[in-house]
Amino acid sequence: MCDAGQPFPNKAIGWCNVKDVVEAHINAYEIASASGRYLLAERVAHYSELASILYDMYPSLKVSNK
């Protein structure tokens, strides 16, 4: 990876597929007992993992390695 200047944060983010979000909305609407709030997360990835994925997919993209 190249050094794109700014370091990425030392954080992790939850990710989910948009199709899962759509399905959750449909279920919340159709299931009478559904109430309250729901949290969706397919996986959790650290910023360094995301930077690595981006670099692998787009080698010409300037992605930080810090």
N, C-alpha and C positions, 0 to 999 in steps of 0.2 A: 504494500500500500504506500501511497505517497503521503507526504506531510502537507495537508491542506490548510495549515495554520492553526486554527482554534482546536483545542482538545475537546473530545466529546465528554458529556457528563458521566460520572460514575453512578449510573442508574440503570434500572431494568424497567421494561414496559411490557404490559400484557397486550397480546395481539389476538384477534379472532377474525375468522373469515366472514365476509359480508353476508354470505348465504346463511350462516348460523344466526346472524343478527336478524335477518328477515324471518327466519323460522321462529325465533324467539318472540318476535312481535306478533306473528300470526297466532302462536300458541297462547300468548297473553290475551289476545282478543277473543279466541275461540273457547278457551278453558275457563268456565265460570268460576272455579275456585282460585284462579290466579289473582294475586293481589300483592301489593308492596313493590319492592324494587328487586331487580335481578342483575347479577354481574356475570358477564361473559368473558372468558379468556381461554383461548385455545392453547396458548403457550406464553411463556415469559422469556424475553430475550434481553440481554444486556446490550447497551449501545455498541460495545466492541464487536459483538456478534453481528449486529445489523450492519456495521461498517464493513465487516469481512464479507458478508453476503452481497452488499452493494458493489464492493470491489470485484468480487468474482463474476458478478453479472455484467458489470460495466467497467472493464479494466481502464478505459480512457478517462473515466470520471475521477476527479481529484477527491479522494476520500481520506480523511484524517486517520493516522495510525497512532495517535496519542491517547 
